[in-house]
Each structure stands twice: as C-alpha cells, then as structure tokens.
Amino acid sequence: MVEHALLSASGSDRWLSCPPSARLEESIEERASEYAKEGTFAHALAELKLAHYLGNLTNLKYNTELKKLKQDSFYSRGLEDDVQIYVDFAVEKINEAKARTKDAVVLLEAKLDYSSWVPEGFGTGDLVLITDGILEIVDLKFGRGVKVSAIDNSQMRLYALGAINQFGYLYDIETVRMTIHQPRLDSVSTDEMPVDELTNWGEATIKPIAALAFKGEGAFQPGEHCRFCKVKATCRARADENLKLAEHDFKKPPLLTDDEIVEILAAADELQSWISDVQAYALDQAVNHGREWPGFKLIEGRSYRRYADEAEVTEVLVAAGFDEEEIYTKSLLGITAMEKLVGKKQFNEILGTLIIKPPGKPRLAPESDNRPAIKSTAEIDFKEEL
C-alpha cells in the first residue's frame, strides 16, 4: 500500500491556497484514476530502466522484471517509447552530475522528508542528484494534459527542502536546481535558486500555512486549485463562490452592463466545471450507492444501435444480393446509412437479429420526465444478495 502524507507535495498547490481542504479531504476514500495508475506504471518502468543503467540490477534481473511489466495491461510499445524519452534525459543529467563530481550521489525514487517545515510531510523524488555545490531534482510527469512549469512550483520546492533536510549536513550545497520533464508534451522546465532563499521560503511561507492546514484551520478559498480536490463537488465555499452568478438577472440581458458581462464570461468556465462536478457526484451516489435525490430519479440515457457482428452483417447482405462496394466505405456503413440503403422493411427482415441496443448510461432527470425510472446499481446488488 502506497503511503500518502496528509500535506503532500503533489497537493501543495491546493492546501497552500486553501489550508482547511486537507483535513476535509482526509475522510474521502482515495480513488486512483486510470491516468494516475498509468503514471504509476510509467514511473515503475522508468525506475527499472535507470536502475539497470546505474548497474543496480543484473541483466537477468532487469530482463525478468521488464518481462513482467510488459505483461501489464498498461504496457504498450508507445508508452515504453515515451518513458524512454525521459530515461534518456535522466541519463544525460546523471552523466552531467558525474562530470561535475566524480562521486556524485544518484538516488532513484527517494523518500524526501520535509517535516521540518510541514508536519509529517514527505514525498518521493524520481531522480535526486547531489554534486559539489548543487542539488538537482528531476520529476517525471507522464500526463498528456497541460504543461507544468517548474518555476515557483511548490511541489518541487518541497522535494528540494526534503533533500536539503536529509543531505544538507553531509554536502556543501549552495544551489538547488528543480526540473519537471513531460515526455508526452515534449516539455522540460527548470527552476534554480540559492539554498538560503529556499529555506527562507520554507520558514516564512510554508511553515505557518502548513501548521494551519495540519490542524484543519484557515479560510476556505475556491479557485483553480479545486480541480483535483476530492470534495470539490460538495464544498460549500466553492458553491457560494459560483452561486454569486445567480445575482445577475439572466432573463433580461439588456439590463446587464458590459462590466457584468465580462464578469460572467470570466466566471463561466469555473461555473460550468463546478456544475459538472456536482452532477457527477450526484449521479455516482445514485447509481453506485442507491442514494435518492428529492425531485430526481434515475433513468436510462439515450442509446444508439450498433452491429452485433460486422462480419456476419456483411455475409448476410452479400448473400441478399448487395455488393460489398455498396455497403462499405472505409468501414461498414453506419446503421442509419445502411437502413437507408437497404430499406427499412428489408433491413429489419434480414438484419433485425444482428442489431443490438445496449442500455444507455444512467443519468438524473426531473421527476416530470416521461421516461420510466430505473433501478440503481446498489438496489440491484442488494436484491441479488437476498
């Protein structure tokens, strides 16, 4: 089981901006997304390759472990190629460090303890390099989303504080260099600062806020940092901030001033994001936990017809006298286009048994909706257990 600090470095942007959010999230079960799981796998593959390069693994051990990883559902040749881009970059950094200092310290996936500034704070440095006068930390980010800058990055600075805390008394470190590498975005970002400046930041900025966050105190502050918060859908502060838009009379647009329109436009993305988060939370609770929301019910969403077996559809149509050139574009014609070509009556006669219509995804709708209510997953599971 992977350990996680309450005040994690990766979540620092959030708890530094909104201190009480850390304790509020504490009671919510951690659910790793498929993207997070893929990232964890990519880190494991990168660590294996670098450990082999450094001579920490025999060829036999390396090949055995690599074979195991290649059997994982997340493995693909494309993913390994992306990881290799990072590995090649890391190898360059390692070689540069050894060129500066013959006995440079090279650490992979090192646990970094920054609890001198943040209560019970620790994190993991993907690559830590210590040479004469310079401490360098390299972090792999494997997502395909937005580019992340290392400039003024609190996560990287906390990792650096942890490294200084552990190794500062052993080495004469004057400069800290922090790099974020995103191979899938072809992005490398580096920030550099004197050790004194970093530790002053830890004392003056981090320590007081971390103390508040650890106790669950301070003011709630909604913003962009809410994106990955586990209570973003039910947070009252975020709701209050977004509901301020309700003060505008949308039914009478001509009464809005230019300044009001600009204010609405500026808040629109966050408002839509908040509404989507609330809807997703309510739907999850209804579908997976049997929760009922007054005035709403679970219904079956829209469903689309699809071919049960395209090869069999082709055989049936060819046998019925249709040329393959007629029924194919680059792939088999879609159901609507095929029905138009064959004719609705004949379509039903010869293909009726080959058309399936799976249940639509559940969604919440007002009780006035004329579609019938459906059972929640929780209700179905309960009946099956009886």
VEXDREN-2710 file (C-alpha; in Angstrom, 1 decimal):
% VEXDREN-2710
k/r/px/py/pz
1/MET/0.0/0.0/0.0
2/VAL/1.4/3.4/-1.0
3/GLU/1.9/5.9/1.8
4/HIS/0.5/9.4/1.4
5/ALA/1.2/12.4/3.5
6/LEU/-1.7/14.5/4.6
7/LEU/0.1/17.6/3.4
8/SER/1.6/16.0/0.2
9/ALA/4.0/17.9/-2.0
10/SER/1.8/17.0/-5.1
11/GLY/-1.2/18.5/-3.4
12/SER/0.6/21.5/-2.0
13/ASP/-0.9/24.0/-4.5
14/ARG/-4.2/23.1/-3.1
15/TRP/-3.5/23.2/0.7
16/LEU/-1.3/26.3/0.4
17/SER/-4.2/28.1/-1.3
18/CYS/-7.0/26.5/0.8
19/PRO/-5.5/25.3/4.2
20/PRO/-8.6/23.5/5.7
21/SER/-9.2/21.5/2.5
22/ALA/-6.5/18.9/3.5
23/ARG/-8.4/17.7/6.6
24/LEU/-11.7/18.0/4.7
25/GLU/-10.4/15.6/2.1
26/GLU/-8.9/13.2/4.7
27/SER/-12.2/11.3/5.2
28/ILE/-12.8/10.7/1.5
29/GLU/-11.6/7.4/0.1
30/GLU/-8.7/7.7/-2.3
31/ARG/-9.6/6.6/-5.8
32/ALA/-6.8/6.4/-8.3
33/SER/-7.9/7.3/-11.8
34/GLU/-6.8/5.2/-14.8
35/TYR/-4.5/8.1/-15.7
36/ALA/-2.9/8.0/-12.3
37/LYS/-2.4/4.2/-12.5
38/GLU/-0.8/4.6/-15.9
39/GLY/1.5/7.2/-14.4
40/THR/2.5/4.9/-11.6
41/PHE/3.2/2.2/-14.1
42/ALA/5.3/4.6/-16.2
43/HIS/7.4/5.6/-13.1
44/ALA/8.0/1.9/-12.3
45/LEU/9.2/1.3/-15.9
46/ALA/11.5/4.3/-15.8
47/GLU/12.9/3.4/-12.4
48/LEU/13.7/-0.1/-13.7
49/LYS/15.5/1.2/-16.8
50/LEU/17.5/3.7/-14.8
51/ALA/18.4/1.2/-12.1
52/HIS/19.7/-1.1/-14.8
53/TYR/21.7/1.8/-16.4
54/LEU/23.3/2.5/-13.0
55/GLY/24.3/-1.1/-12.5
56/ASN/21.9/-1.7/-9.6
57/LEU/20.4/-4.7/-11.4
58/THR/21.9/-7.6/-13.2
59/ASN/20.9/-8.2/-16.8
60/LEU/19.0/-11.3/-15.7
61/LYS/17.1/-9.4/-13.0
62/TYR/16.4/-6.5/-15.4
63/ASN/15.0/-8.7/-18.2
64/THR/12.9/-10.7/-15.7
65/GLU/11.3/-7.6/-14.3
66/LEU/10.9/-6.0/-17.7
67/LYS/9.1/-9.1/-18.9
68/LYS/6.7/-8.8/-16.0
69/LEU/6.0/-5.1/-16.7
70/LYS/5.3/-5.9/-20.4
71/GLN/2.5/-8.2/-19.4
72/ASP/0.8/-5.4/-17.5
73/SER/-2.4/-4.0/-19.1
74/PHE/-0.9/-0.5/-19.2
75/TYR/2.1/-1.6/-21.2
76/SER/2.4/-0.7/-24.9
77/ARG/5.2/0.0/-27.2
78/GLY/4.2/3.6/-27.4
79/LEU/4.2/4.0/-23.6
80/GLU/7.7/2.5/-23.4
81/ASP/8.9/4.9/-26.1
82/ASP/7.6/7.8/-24.1
83/VAL/9.2/6.5/-20.9
84/GLN/12.5/6.0/-22.8
85/ILE/12.5/9.8/-23.7
86/TYR/12.5/10.6/-20.0
87/VAL/15.1/7.8/-19.3
88/ASP/17.4/9.3/-21.9
89/PHE/17.0/12.7/-20.4
90/ALA/17.7/11.4/-16.9
91/VAL/20.8/9.6/-18.1
92/GLU/22.1/12.9/-19.6
93/LYS/21.5/14.5/-16.2
94/ILE/23.3/11.7/-14.4
95/ASN/26.3/11.9/-16.7
96/GLU/26.4/15.7/-16.3
97/ALA/26.4/15.3/-12.5
98/LYS/29.2/12.7/-12.6
99/ALA/31.2/15.0/-14.9
100/ARG/30.9/17.8/-12.3
101/THR/31.6/15.5/-9.3
102/LYS/33.2/12.1/-9.7
103/ASP/31.4/10.6/-6.7
104/ALA/28.1/12.3/-7.3
105/VAL/25.2/10.9/-5.3
106/VAL/22.4/9.5/-7.6
107/LEU/19.1/8.4/-6.0
108/LEU/16.0/6.9/-7.6
109/GLU/12.5/7.2/-6.1
110/ALA/14.0/8.6/-2.9
111/LYS/11.7/9.3/0.0
112/LEU/12.2/13.0/0.9
113/ASP/11.3/14.2/4.4
114/TYR/10.3/17.9/4.6
115/SER/8.6/17.6/8.1
116/SER/10.9/20.3/9.5
117/TRP/8.6/22.7/7.7
118/VAL/5.4/20.7/7.1
119/PRO/4.0/18.4/9.9
120/GLU/4.5/14.8/8.9
121/GLY/5.5/16.0/5.4
122/PHE/7.2/13.7/2.9
123/GLY/7.3/12.9/-0.8
124/THR/9.2/10.9/-3.4
125/GLY/11.8/12.3/-5.7
126/ASP/12.0/10.5/-9.0
127/LEU/15.7/11.4/-9.5
128/VAL/17.9/13.2/-7.0
129/LEU/21.4/14.2/-7.9
130/ILE/23.9/15.7/-5.4
131/THR/27.2/17.2/-6.6
132/ASP/29.7/19.7/-5.4
133/GLY/27.6/22.8/-4.5
134/ILE/24.5/21.7/-6.5
135/LEU/21.4/19.6/-5.5
136/GLU/19.3/18.7/-8.5
137/ILE/15.8/17.1/-8.5
138/VAL/14.1/15.8/-11.6
139/ASP/10.4/14.9/-11.6
140/LEU/8.7/12.8/-14.3
141/LYS/5.1/13.8/-15.2
142/PHE/3.5/11.4/-17.6
143/GLY/0.1/13.0/-18.4
144/ARG/-1.0/14.4/-21.7
145/GLY/-2.7/17.4/-20.1
146/VAL/-1.3/20.8/-19.6
147/LYS/2.4/21.7/-19.4
148/VAL/3.6/22.2/-15.8
149/SER/6.2/24.8/-15.0
150/ALA/9.0/24.2/-12.5
151/ILE/9.1/28.0/-11.9
152/ASP/7.9/28.8/-8.4
153/ASN/6.5/25.2/-8.2
154/SER/5.7/24.4/-4.6
155/GLN/5.8/20.6/-5.1
156/MET/9.4/20.8/-6.5
157/ARG/10.4/23.2/-3.7
158/LEU/9.1/20.9/-1.0
159/TYR/11.0/18.0/-2.6
160/ALA/14.1/20.2/-2.5
161/LEU/13.5/21.1/1.1
162/GLY/13.3/17.4/1.9
163/ALA/16.6/16.7/0.2
164/ILE/18.3/19.6/2.0
165/ASN/16.9/18.3/5.3
166/GLN/18.4/14.9/4.7
167/PHE/21.6/15.6/2.9
168/GLY/22.4/19.3/3.6
169/TYR/24.6/18.4/6.6
170/LEU/26.6/15.9/4.5
171/TYR/27.3/18.1/1.5
172/ASP/28.1/21.7/0.9
173/ILE/25.1/22.6/-1.2
174/GLU/24.7/26.1/-2.3
175/THR/22.2/25.9/-5.3
176/VAL/19.1/23.9/-5.8
177/ARG/18.0/23.0/-9.4
178/MET/14.5/21.6/-10.0
179/THR/13.3/20.1/-13.3
180/ILE/10.0/18.8/-14.5
181/HIS/10.1/16.6/-17.5
182/GLN/6.9/15.8/-19.5
183/PRO/7.9/13.4/-22.4
184/ARG/4.4/13.2/-23.9
185/LEU/4.3/17.0/-24.2
186/ASP/7.9/17.4/-25.2
187/SER/8.3/19.8/-22.3
188/VAL/11.2/20.4/-19.9
189/SER/11.0/23.2/-17.3
190/THR/13.8/24.1/-14.9
191/ASP/14.0/26.5/-11.9
192/GLU/17.1/27.3/-9.9
193/MET/17.6/29.1/-6.6
194/PRO/20.1/29.5/-3.7
195/VAL/19.6/27.2/-0.8
196/ASP/19.2/30.2/1.6
197/GLU/16.3/31.5/-0.5
198/LEU/14.7/28.1/-0.5
199/THR/14.9/27.6/3.3
200/ASN/13.7/31.2/3.9
201/TRP/10.6/30.3/1.7
202/GLY/10.1/27.2/3.8
203/GLU/10.2/29.2/7.1
204/ALA/8.3/32.3/6.1
205/THR/5.7/31.0/3.6
206/ILE/5.3/27.2/4.2
207/LYS/5.6/26.7/7.9
208/PRO/2.7/28.9/9.1
209/ILE/0.3/27.8/6.4
210/ALA/1.2/24.1/6.9
211/ALA/0.5/24.5/10.6
212/LEU/-3.0/25.8/9.9
213/ALA/-3.6/23.1/7.2
214/PHE/-2.5/20.3/9.6
215/LYS/-5.0/21.5/12.2
216/GLY/-7.7/21.9/9.6
217/GLU/-7.8/25.7/10.2
218/GLY/-7.7/28.7/8.0
219/ALA/-10.0/30.1/5.4
220/PHE/-11.5/28.1/2.5
221/GLN/-10.5/29.7/-0.7
222/PRO/-12.0/28.3/-4.0
223/GLY/-10.1/28.7/-7.3
224/GLU/-8.3/26.7/-10.0
225/HIS/-6.6/24.6/-7.3
226/CYS/-10.1/23.0/-6.7
227/ARG/-9.7/20.9/-9.9
228/PHE/-8.2/17.8/-8.1
229/CYS/-9.8/18.3/-4.7
230/LYS/-11.7/15.3/-3.5
231/VAL/-14.6/17.4/-2.1
232/LYS/-14.9/19.8/-5.0
233/ALA/-18.4/18.8/-5.7
234/THR/-19.8/19.3/-2.2
235/CYS/-17.6/22.1/-0.9
236/ARG/-19.8/25.0/0.4
237/ALA/-17.2/27.7/-0.2
238/ARG/-16.9/26.7/-3.9
239/ALA/-20.7/26.6/-4.2
240/ASP/-21.1/30.0/-2.6
241/GLU/-18.5/31.5/-5.0
242/ASN/-20.2/30.1/-8.1
243/LEU/-23.7/30.9/-6.9
244/LYS/-22.8/34.6/-6.9
245/LEU/-23.6/34.5/-10.6
246/ALA/-27.2/34.0/-9.6
247/GLU/-27.3/37.6/-8.5
248/HIS/-27.4/38.5/-12.2
249/ASP/-30.8/38.6/-13.9
250/PHE/-30.1/36.3/-17.0
251/LYS/-33.7/36.8/-18.2
252/LYS/-33.1/40.4/-19.0
253/PRO/-29.8/40.5/-20.9
254/PRO/-30.2/44.1/-22.0
255/LEU/-30.0/45.2/-18.3
256/LEU/-26.5/43.7/-17.9
257/THR/-23.7/46.2/-18.1
258/ASP/-20.5/45.5/-20.1
259/ASP/-18.7/45.0/-16.8
260/GLU/-21.2/42.4/-15.7
261/ILE/-21.0/40.5/-18.9
262/VAL/-17.2/40.4/-18.6
263/GLU/-17.6/39.2/-15.0
264/ILE/-19.9/36.4/-16.1
265/LEU/-17.6/35.4/-19.0
266/ALA/-14.6/35.3/-16.7
267/ALA/-16.5/33.0/-14.3
268/ALA/-18.3/30.8/-16.9
269/ASP/-15.6/28.1/-17.2
270/GLU/-15.4/27.6/-13.4
271/LEU/-19.2/27.7/-13.1
272/GLN/-19.6/25.0/-15.7
273/SER/-16.8/23.0/-14.1
274/TRP/-18.5/23.2/-10.7
275/ILE/-21.9/22.3/-12.1
276/SER/-20.4/19.2/-13.9
277/ASP/-18.7/18.2/-10.6
278/VAL/-21.9/18.4/-8.7
279/GLN/-23.8/16.4/-11.4
280/ALA/-21.1/13.7/-11.5
281/TYR/-21.1/13.4/-7.7
282/ALA/-24.9/13.2/-7.5
283/LEU/-25.0/10.6/-10.3
284/ASP/-22.3/8.5/-8.7
285/GLN/-24.2/8.5/-5.4
286/ALA/-27.4/7.5/-7.1
287/VAL/-26.0/4.8/-9.3
288/ASN/-23.4/3.2/-7.0
289/HIS/-24.8/3.9/-3.6
290/GLY/-28.6/3.9/-4.1
291/ARG/-28.9/7.5/-2.9
292/GLU/-32.2/9.2/-3.8
293/TRP/-32.3/12.9/-4.6
294/PRO/-35.7/14.5/-3.9
295/GLY/-37.3/15.6/-7.2
296/PHE/-35.0/13.4/-9.3
297/LYS/-34.9/9.8/-10.4
298/LEU/-32.5/7.5/-12.4
299/ILE/-33.4/7.0/-16.0
300/GLU/-31.8/5.2/-18.9
301/GLY/-29.9/7.6/-21.1
302/ARG/-30.1/7.7/-24.8
303/SER/-28.8/4.6/-26.5
304/TYR/-27.6/4.0/-30.1
305/ARG/-28.0/1.0/-32.4
306/ARG/-24.9/-0.9/-33.4
307/TYR/-24.0/-4.1/-35.3
308/ALA/-23.6/-7.1/-33.1
309/ASP/-21.1/-8.7/-35.6
310/GLU/-20.0/-6.7/-38.6
311/ALA/-18.6/-9.8/-40.4
312/GLU/-21.9/-11.5/-40.1
313/VAL/-23.8/-8.4/-41.3
314/THR/-21.5/-8.4/-44.4
315/GLU/-22.2/-12.1/-45.1
316/VAL/-25.9/-11.6/-44.8
317/LEU/-26.1/-8.6/-47.1
318/VAL/-23.8/-10.1/-49.8
319/ALA/-26.0/-13.2/-49.7
320/ALA/-29.0/-11.0/-50.1
321/GLY/-27.5/-9.6/-53.4
322/PHE/-25.8/-6.4/-52.2
323/ASP/-22.3/-5.6/-53.5
324/GLU/-19.6/-5.1/-50.9
325/GLU/-18.8/-1.7/-52.6
326/GLU/-22.3/-0.6/-51.8
327/ILE/-22.3/-1.5/-48.1
328/TYR/-18.7/-0.4/-47.3
329/THR/-17.0/2.9/-47.2
330/LYS/-13.7/2.5/-45.5
331/SER/-15.6/0.5/-42.9
332/LEU/-19.1/-1.0/-42.7
333/LEU/-21.8/1.7/-43.2
334/GLY/-23.3/3.0/-40.0
335/ILE/-26.7/1.7/-39.1
336/THR/-28.7/4.7/-40.2
337/ALA/-27.0/4.8/-43.6
338/MET/-27.3/1.1/-44.0
339/GLU/-31.0/1.2/-43.2
340/LYS/-31.4/3.9/-45.9
341/LEU/-29.5/1.8/-48.4
342/VAL/-31.3/-1.5/-47.7
343/GLY/-34.7/-0.1/-47.0
344/LYS/-36.3/-0.1/-43.5
345/LYS/-38.5/-3.2/-44.1
346/GLN/-35.8/-5.3/-45.7
347/PHE/-33.3/-4.0/-43.1
348/ASN/-35.4/-5.3/-40.3
349/GLU/-36.1/-8.6/-42.1
350/ILE/-32.5/-9.6/-42.8
351/LEU/-30.6/-7.7/-40.1
352/GLY/-33.1/-7.4/-37.3
353/THR/-31.4/-10.1/-35.2
354/LEU/-28.0/-8.6/-35.7
355/ILE/-28.8/-5.2/-34.3
356/ILE/-28.4/-4.6/-30.6
357/LYS/-29.2/-1.6/-28.5
358/PRO/-27.3/-1.7/-25.1
359/PRO/-28.7/0.1/-22.1
360/GLY/-27.9/3.8/-22.1
361/LYS/-25.8/5.3/-19.3
362/PRO/-27.8/6.3/-16.2
363/ARG/-28.5/10.0/-15.7
364/LEU/-30.6/12.0/-13.4
365/ALA/-33.7/13.8/-14.6
366/PRO/-36.6/15.7/-13.0
367/GLU/-39.5/13.5/-11.9
368/SER/-41.7/15.2/-14.5
369/ASP/-39.6/13.5/-17.2
370/ASN/-41.8/10.9/-19.1
371/ARG/-39.1/8.2/-19.3
372/PRO/-39.5/5.4/-16.7
373/ALA/-37.3/5.3/-13.6
374/ILE/-34.7/2.5/-13.4
375/LYS/-33.1/0.7/-10.5
376/SER/-29.8/1.9/-9.1
377/THR/-26.8/-0.4/-9.1
378/ALA/-27.0/-0.6/-5.3
379/GLU/-30.6/-1.7/-5.4
380/ILE/-29.8/-4.4/-7.9
381/ASP/-26.8/-5.7/-5.9
382/PHE/-29.0/-5.8/-2.8
383/LYS/-31.6/-7.9/-4.4
384/GLU/-29.1/-10.3/-5.8
385/GLU/-27.7/-10.9/-2.3
386/LEU/-31.1/-11.8/-0.9
END
